[in-house]
Amino acid sequence: MEWKKYYLDVILVPLGFMITIGYHVWLWHKVRTHPSSTIIGINTHARRFWVPAMIKVLQHQPRPTTRGGPT
């Protein structure tokens, strides 16, 4: 049997899909089980502290009484 170019495509295209899907499954599992070891988990943790801090700062700032620019 003669080796043809499309044989390589038949092998590499599904392999590429399997590697991509496998990586995303691994990443999902890693984020769920050890979130502090991924940047996704670190950002989520930091956001939980950042949002209440920003709300607290905004509550203490005086609000402008007029809208619009200078006339």
Stockholm file with secondary structure:
# STOCKHOLM 1.0

chainA/1-71         MEWKKYYLDVILVPLGFMITIGYHVWLWHKVRTHPSSTIIGINTHARRFWVPAMIKVLQHQPRPTTRGGPT
#=GR chainA/1-71 SS CCCCHHHHHHHHHHHHHHHHHHHHHHHHHHHHHCGGGSHHHHHHHHHHHHHHHHHHHHHHSCCCSCCSCCC
#=GC SS_cons        CCCCHHHHHHHHHHHHHHHHHHHHHHHHHHHHHCGGGSHHHHHHHHHHHHHHHHHHHHHHSCCCSCCSCCC
//
